[in-house]
Amino acid sequence: MSDFENKNPNNVLGGHKATLHNPNVSEEAKEHSKKVLENAGEAYDESSSGKTTTDDGEKNPGNVAGGYKATLNNPNVSDEAKEHAKKKLDGLE
C-alpha cells in the first residue's frame, strides 16, 4: 500500500517532514520518512525547514509581524490586545 493512496500528497509529505523534526519519533521512523521524501523527489533541507528563529536565535521578523497582523484581524481578540499589536507592528516597520 502506497503512502499516498487516497490521500492528499502534500499532506502526506508534510507529515513526513514533521516526522523528521519530532524528537519523540524513532530513528527508524525518521529514516522511513527520509526515504519517502527522497522517492517523491522532495528536495528537503532538515536544517532550515520549519524554523521560527533566525540563525542567531532571534525570532523570525516575518512570523512576528504575521502574528500581530493576525491579532488585528481576529474578532475574538480584545481591543486592548489589538492596540498593543498595532503598536508592536508599527515598531517593526
Steps between C-alpha positions, in 0.01 A plus 500: 500500500638838398543787746296714260207269428171692541682784676604854417867463398595840643358403839685170492830671414439761769448226755827337402680833527352549848617153597859601433476783753308317772733400786249234614525302176733203465801507271337218302193716433721793404691283253171384347385860462830601339461218246141599421606861444793394282279266295250780448775722364469742790806712550509536873745688720456379857704787640271780385148368464244612753728744677336780692828658606796641312845343519593729790196384703287808437134458405428512128376856436260381230335259739480763772337751265263231375392423854425865574308534173296193589422654839371816333263298281377256763147589620557305823786725615438791737539860390783536751690208343439640152638838605808331646549300178463816289768680703736204473434466127565871446830457681606220267457703183 
